[in-house]
Amino acid sequence: MLLPVRDSVGGALGFKVFEEVEYYLKDSEWCYYTSNSEILNILSNYKKNLDTILQNPEVIKIISEKTQTGSMIKVNIINEVTGVDVSVKVIGENGTDIFFKESTKLTTDEPKVIAQTIKNWLSIYEKQIPYDGQVIGVLGNQFSIDVGTNRSLFPGNDLLLLRPLRKRRHPLLKEIVDWESMKIGSGKVIHSTETQSQGAISQYDTKKRLKIGDWVILKEKDGKQIVEERKYKDDNDYEFGRLGELSLLFNIGKASVTAENPITKKLGGTALGVELLSTLWITRKYWAGLDISRIVGSLSPEEGTFTNNSNSLANSFFRLKAGYKYLPLGFFYGPQIDAYVGYGSYTYGLDSAVSDGITEVSFSGILLGAKGSIPIQKMIRAYVEMSLLFSPTYSEESTVYGEADSTRNYTIEIGGKYLYSPNMTFDVSYGVNSSKASFESPVRSISAKQSTFKLGTTFTF
């Protein structure tokens, strides 16, 4: 972030310099620029003593926290008879660390000349940044980097992975002059876009594992970095690696079974269960999955007359899927869209309702579905999933209705995931599953519905 540029002539010079430098930062590829518009209204209340306010490390720290900015650039211009004194400081997010500072005296007060001097200093500072990129996400042995081809990261580049430990300050100047770091391991770039990259760890050098915030340094080859531009079509989709997810979810909700024969009879009640979901990535874009669910409960009459006032429920769901994952931004940590096809079977079981016209029924057939997810924050992802059985086959344990003339089945689920650790998320969701079989002669139908609230965890391996 570029803080308001201060001058000694009421801001007339500082505003023009600010515009020039801000344009340069927005257009640069070595940093992500954060607009300071959010703090301008606050700082406008301190016009008379703004210089004093911006010298307070606590104020700088608060600005960084409120705007989620890493480091801030502070420019001061002092007009004198023979020219202007210009100084620049790059201040860390804690308000006290000085990463870079420079000053000089210019014989002109031309805004473009002052701004160009500041740009030259920032170019020097860019070369002093101790890393080429930072890790912004970890998934097993794969990780995402906040830079891409704009910083010469191309598929095939070798990487060093470091963890910053502490800073070294100059005893007199109080500037950060060096960083102590530890090598975590080495890796390779496997996918790149202009502003982000995907890497794979090839070797760990310690027992510590990669985490968000670690440094990425591009290794040199033959004395120079690989900077040739490669077409994205050369990026091998099969280099992502073999990864998988295993989810264990506990369910609580409401289940119901309704029979119209022709009088409507309905059973309903609370259901509890457990669900096991597994996913294996075959390649970067293709995956296979297996879902198994078991629900139990006790249903009581809600409509109509029944022989028994209580019926034990035992539902079981089975889904075998093969899917394609589309990544609009090219990264697992961005939006994701999954489309899948497979086989699904939903069984709704009751132990003692045959005499009342209700029996255990099953719906099975070709499964079609789609799931979209998007990151809400760095640690939180929301998703919505919809699936159905295409013209499912209907069967029943005891012959009550016979062969169905028409059938339907669908499932809708919305939820979210919280990234507790690089290999573990906490999951919460709400879903509805509904199946129905209709008969024409005579007109009858039987339907089953289940609404469940799910809570559990997902492990990545």
N, C-alpha and C positions, 0 to 999 in steps of 0.2 A: 504494500500500500504506500502511496505517496501522500505524506502528510501535507497540510497547507504550507505553501512556500511563503516564508516570511521575508519582508524587506523593510527598509526604513523610510519608505515614501508612501505609506498608506495602502500598500497592496497593488498599486498600479503596475509595478514591474513584476512582482511575484506571481500575479495571476497569469500573465503572458508566458512566463517561464514554466509555470505549472502545466499549462495546456500543451506546450511543446514536449515536456518530459513525459506527461501522461500518455500522449499519443505514442511515443516511443515504447513505453512499457506495455501498452495494450497490443502493439504490433510485434513485440519481441517473442522469441521462442524459448528463452532461458528461464522465464518465470511465468507464474499465473498471477495476473494483476487483479487486485481487489479494489473496486471503486470506494472512495471515502465519502460518498454522498450520504451514507447513513449517519456519519458523525458530524457532518458540516453544520447541521441544525443545532447540535449540542455545543459545538465549539464556537458558533456564532454569538453565543451569550458571553463569551470571554474575549471579545476582540481587544479590549484594552490591555489585558494581561495574558494574551495567548502565548507569548514567548515563554513566560514563566510557567504556565500550565503544561506546555509541551516538554519542559525540562524535567518534569516530575516523572520518575520511572513508573510509579503506580498508575498514572494517567495513561502512559503508553501501554502498560500491561492490560488495563481495562479496555482500551481501544482494540487491542489485539484479540482479546477474548470475545468482545461483543461482535466483531466483524469476522472472527475466525481467520485472522491473517497471521502468517508466519513471521515475516520481518517487515519493518517499515523504513521508508526513506525520508530523511529529514533534511531539508535544504534551507539555508539562511543566506540572505543577501543584505549586505550593509553598504549603503551608498556613501562615497567619500568624494572629495573635490577632484581627486585624480583618477577616479574610477570606482570599482565596486570590489568588495571582498566577498567571495563565494565559498561556502563550505557545505559538505555533504557528509551525512552519517547514515549508515545502515544499522538499524537497531533491532535486536532480537525481540521475540514475543514476550520475554519476561521484563522488558523495559530497561534492563541494565547491560545486557551483552552488546558490545559494539563490534560488529563483524567487519566494518570497513569505515574509514573516514579519510577525508582529503579536503584541502582548502588551498586557495590561491587568490591572487589579486589580479584583476583584469583592468585594463586601461579604458574599457568601453562599457557602457551600460546597455548595449544592444541585446534584447531578450534572446534572439536566436544564437548569438555568440555564447551567452551564459548557458543556455540550454544545451548547446553542443558540448561545452566543457563538462557539464554534468553527465551527459550521455557517454563521453569518453571515459569518465571515472567509473560509471556503472559497467562498461565493457571490461574494464580491468577487474572489477569486483566479480563479474561473472566467471572469469578464469580462476578465481580463488575459491570458488565453491568446491568443497572437498568431495563431492559425489556427482555422478551423472544423472541419477534419478533416485527415487525412493519407492520402497515397497508399499503399495496401497491395498493389497489383499493377498491372502494366502489360502490355497486350497490343496491340501496334501503336499505333494512335491512341486506343485505349480504355483506361480505367483504373478501378480500384476504390478506393472511399473508405471509411474505417472508421466513418463516421457516415451516417445516413439521415434519414428523416422526424423522428426524435427530435431532430435538430439543424436542422430546417427546410430540408432538402435535398429538393426535389421535382423531378420531370421538368420540364425547361424552364428551371430556374434557371441563371443565368450564373455562371461561376466564374473566379477568378484562381488561377493556379498559380505558386507561389513556391518558391525553394530557399533554406533558411537557410544563411548563410555563416559568421557568427561572432556571438558574444554580446558585449554591452557591460555591464560591471560598474560599479556605483557605487564610486568610489574610496575612500569611507569606510565605507559600509555593506556593501560586498562583495556586494550583491544584483545579480541580473540585471535591469537596468532597460530594456534594449532589445535588439533583434535586427537585425543587418544581413542583408538578404535580396536575392535577385535574381529578377526576374520571368522565368519560363520561357515563359509563354504564357497563353492563355485557353481556356476550354472551356465545356461545357454538361452538366447532369445529364440523362441519358437514361433512367434506371431507378432506382427507389428502393424499399427496404423499410424497416422501422423502424430497423434498426441498420447498414445498409450501403447504398451507392449505386454506380451505374455512371455514368461520365462519358465524354465524347468530346472530344478536343482539336480546337478550331476554328482555332487560330492559334498558331504558335510565334514568340516574339519574339527568340530567340537560336538559335545552332546547337546548343546543348545540348538533350538530349531528357529527357523526364520519367523519373523513377526512383522506386523505393520510398523513402518517407520524406519526399518533397516535401510542401509545405503546400498546402492547398486553402482558399481564402477565398471565401465567398459574396458576390457582388456585390450592391450595393444598387440598387434600382429605385425611382425617385420618392421618394428619401429614406428608404425603409424596405425591409426584406428581405421577399421573398415567403414568407409563412408559412401561406398557405391550404392546407388538407389536400386532396389529390386522391385519388380512388379509384384503386387499382392497375390497374383495367381500362382507365383512360385512358392508361396507359403504352403507347406505340406500339412494337410488336415489330419494326417495320421501320426503326427509327432506330439500330440497333446499328452499321450500317456494313458495308462489304464487306471481309472479311478472309480470309486463307487461310493454310494451312500446307503446307510442303513438307519431306518427310522423306527422307533418304538413309541406308539401313541396309546394313551388310555382314553376311553370314550365314555361319555355319559349323555343321555338324551331321552328322547321319547320315541317309542315304536307303536305302530298300530296296524291292524289288519281289518279290512272291511269287505264284507260279502253282501252282494245284492242278488237274492235268489228266491223270489223277487223282492222279499222284504229285506230291508237293510239291517245288517247286524255288524256291530263294530266292537273290536277289542282294542284296548290301549293301556299303556303303562310305561314306567321307567325302564330303561335298558342300560346295561353296563357292558363294557367290552374292552378288547385290546386289539391293536392293529399293528402289523409288521409290514413295512414297506422297504423294498430294496431296489437299488438302481445301479447298473454297471455301464460305464461309458465304453463302448466298443471302439470308437474313434472319437475325435474331437467333437463331431457333430451327431454321431449316431449312438444310441444307447438302448439298453434292454432293462425291463423292470418286472418285478413280481410283487403283488400286493395280496396279503392274506389278512382277513379280519374275522373275529369271532365275537358275537354279541349275545348276551343272555339277559333274561329278565322275567318278570311275571306280569301278564296282561289280565285286566279285569274288564267286564262288560261296560261299554260306554253307550251303546245303543242296541235295542233289541233284547230278546230273551234268550238266555243260554242255559244249557244243562248244568255246566260247571261255572262257578263264579270266579275261578282262577285257572289260568293256563300258563304253563311254563313256555318261555320263548327261547329259541336257539337259532339265531341267524348266523350264516357263514357266507363271506364274500371272497371271491378269488378272481384275480386279474393278472394275466400275463401280457406284457406290452413290449412293443418295439417302436422306438420313436426317433424323431429328428429334431435337433435343437438349433433354432435360429437365433443368432446373437446380433441384433441390429448394430451395435457398436463394436462387435468383434471380441468382446471380453465377457467372461463369466460374471464379472462384478457389475455389469450394466444390465439393461433390460434383457429378458429371456422369453422366447416363445417356443413352446414344445408342442408338436403334433405327434400323435401316436395311434397305432392300430394294434389289435391283438385279440385275445379271447377273454371273455368275462363270464362269470357265473355267480348268481345271487340266489341263495336259498333262504327261505323264510319258514322256520319250523315251529309248530305248536304240538303239544303232546296229547291233548284230549279234547279237540274241538271238531272232530270229524262228524259227530252226530248233529252238530249245529251247522253243518255246511261249510266248515273251514278245515283245510288240511294243509300239510306241509307242501309248499309249492316252490318251484325253481324256475328261474329265467336265465338263459344262457345263449351265447352266440358271439358274433363279431363285435368287438369293442372298438369304438372310435372316440377320440378325445383330443382336447387341446388345453394347454395351461400357459398362462402368461404371468410373469412376475417382474417386479420393478423395485429397485432400491429406494427406500424412503429416506433413510439416513445411512451413514457409513456402516452401522451395525444392524440395521433393520431392513427387511425385505418383505413386501406384501405380494400376494398372489391370488389369482382366481382360476379355478379349474372346472371344466365342464366335460362330461362324457356321456355316452349312451350306447346301448346295445342295438345294433342294426337288425330290425325285425327278429327279436329274440325268440328262441324256442321255449315253449311253456311245457312244464311237466309237473305232476303232482304225485305224492306218495300213495294216497288212497284215492281211488276213482270216485270223484264227487262231481266234477264238471265235464271231464273229457277233454277233447281237443279244442284249443282256443281258436277263434276266428280272427282275432287281432290281439297284438301284444305291444307293450311299450315299456321302456326303462330309461331312466336318466339319473345322473348324479351331478349336483352343483356344490362346489366348496369354495369358501373364501378364507384366507388366513394370513398369517405372518410368521416370520422367522427372525429370531434375535441371535446374532453371532456372539456366543459366549466365549469361544476360543477358536483358533484357526481351523480346528477339526471337529467342532461341536456347535450345534445351534439348539436353542429352545424354540419349540413350535407350538402354535395355538391356531385353531381353526374352527369353523362351523360349517357343517355340510348337511345336505338333504339328499336322500336316495329314495326313489319312488319307482314302483313297478305295478303294472296292471294288465290283466288278461280279460278280454271281453268275449262273450258267446252270444250268438244270434238266435238260436232256436233250442230252447226258449231264451229270451233275453236275460242274461245274467252276467255278473262280473265279480272278480275278486282282485283286490288291490292291497299292496303292502307299502308302508312308508316309514322311513326312519330319519329322524332329525337328531344329529349328535354334535356335541361340543367336544373337541379333541385337544388334549394337552400331552406333550411328550418332548422327545429330543431326537436329533439326527446326528449320526456320527459319519465322518468322511474318512475313507480309507484308501 
